[in-house]
Amino acid sequence: MAIDDKVVTSNELTTSLIDAQIAAFQSFKVVAVADISKVVTEIEGRIEKAGLTCRVFTEYRSTALVGSFWGPTALLGVAAGIGMAAHNLATFNPDYEIGKNKLAGTITVTYKRSLS
């Protein structure tokens, strides 16, 4: 996340704020999120309503996946890796990425396309 990206709490997050960030092609971060699924669904819906595409993912999931290739969880790690690859292909080159971090209670919304 860039230094000038907006950071808001989930209590400050409104439909108009989401729409303004999307219209300006800005990245932003939502902190102190209690119901991550609800907030992600709202943000994803606003992005799609603006005619843009997005990919939702769990932050640090790929890092955790690396550790699962050893021991009894190896088969689950391989299956998760295949699922992640399929998801990335299905949402190839999105306008926005929405990263969920349930442990930290944050959502990072990143504009991925260049304006040129």
C-alpha positions in Angstrom: 0.0 0.0 0.0 1.3 3.4 -0.9 1.8 6.1 1.7 -1.0 8.3 0.3 -3.7 5.5 0.2 -6.7 6.2 2.4 -7.2 4.3 5.6 -10.6 4.2 7.2 -12.3 2.2 10.0 -15.2 0.0 9.1 -17.4 2.5 11.1 -16.3 5.3 8.7 -16.9 3.2 5.6 -19.9 4.4 3.6 -21.2 3.6 0.1 -20.4 7.1 -1.1 -16.8 6.8 0.2 -16.3 3.4 -1.5 -17.8 4.8 -4.7 -15.6 7.9 -4.6 -12.4 5.8 -4.2 -13.5 3.5 -7.0 -14.4 6.5 -9.3 -10.9 8.0 -8.6 -9.2 4.6 -9.2 -7.7 4.8 -5.7 -6.5 2.1 -3.3 -7.7 2.1 0.3 -7.5 0.1 3.5 -10.3 -0.7 6.0 -9.2 -1.4 9.5 -11.0 -2.6 12.7 -13.4 -4.8 10.6 -15.5 -7.1 12.7 -17.5 -8.8 9.9 -15.0 -9.1 7.1 -17.3 -11.1 4.8 -20.0 -8.5 4.9 -17.7 -5.6 4.2 -15.9 -7.5 1.4 -19.2 -8.3 -0.2 -20.2 -4.6 -0.1 -16.9 -3.4 -1.6 -16.9 -6.1 -4.3 -20.5 -5.2 -5.2 -19.6 -1.5 -5.5 -16.6 -2.3 -7.7 -18.7 -4.5 -10.0 -21.5 -1.9 -10.1 -18.9 0.6 -11.5 -18.3 -1.9 -14.3 -14.9 -3.0 -13.0 -13.5 -6.4 -12.1 -12.0 -7.6 -8.9 -10.3 -10.6 -7.3 -10.9 -11.4 -3.6 -8.2 -13.3 -1.8 -6.9 -14.0 1.7 -3.7 -12.1 2.4 -0.7 -14.3 3.4 -2.5 -17.5 2.2 0.3 -18.3 -0.3 2.9 -18.0 2.5 1.0 -20.4 4.7 0.6 -22.7 1.7 4.4 -23.1 1.4 4.6 -24.5 4.9 1.9 -27.1 4.1 4.0 -29.0 1.6 5.8 -30.9 4.3 4.3 -33.6 6.5 0.7 -34.8 6.7 -0.8 -31.6 5.3 1.0 -31.9 2.0 -2.1 -33.2 0.1 -4.2 -30.4 1.4 -1.5 -27.9 0.5 -1.4 -29.2 -3.1 -5.2 -29.0 -3.4 -5.3 -25.5 -2.0 -2.5 -24.5 -4.5 -4.5 -25.8 -7.4 -7.6 -24.0 -6.2 -5.7 -20.7 -5.9 -4.2 -21.1 -9.4 -7.7 -21.7 -10.8 -9.1 -18.7 -9.0 -6.3 -16.5 -10.3 -7.0 -17.6 -13.9 -10.7 -17.0 -13.5 -10.1 -13.5 -12.3 -7.1 -12.7 -14.6 -6.0 -9.1 -14.7 -8.6 -7.6 -12.4 -9.1 -3.8 -12.0 -9.0 -4.2 -8.2 -7.7 -6.8 -5.7 -9.4 -7.1 -2.3 -7.2 -8.7 0.3 -8.8 -10.0 3.5 -6.8 -10.4 6.7 -9.0 -11.9 9.3 -6.3 -12.1 12.0 -5.6 -8.4 11.7 -9.2 -7.4 11.0 -8.3 -5.5 7.8 -9.3 -5.3 4.2 -6.8 -3.9 1.6 -8.4 -2.7 -1.7 -5.7 -2.2 -4.3 -6.2 -0.6 -7.8 -4.1 -2.8 -10.1 -4.5 -1.2 -13.6 -2.4 1.7 -14.8 -4.3 4.8 -15.9 -2.3 5.1 -19.1 
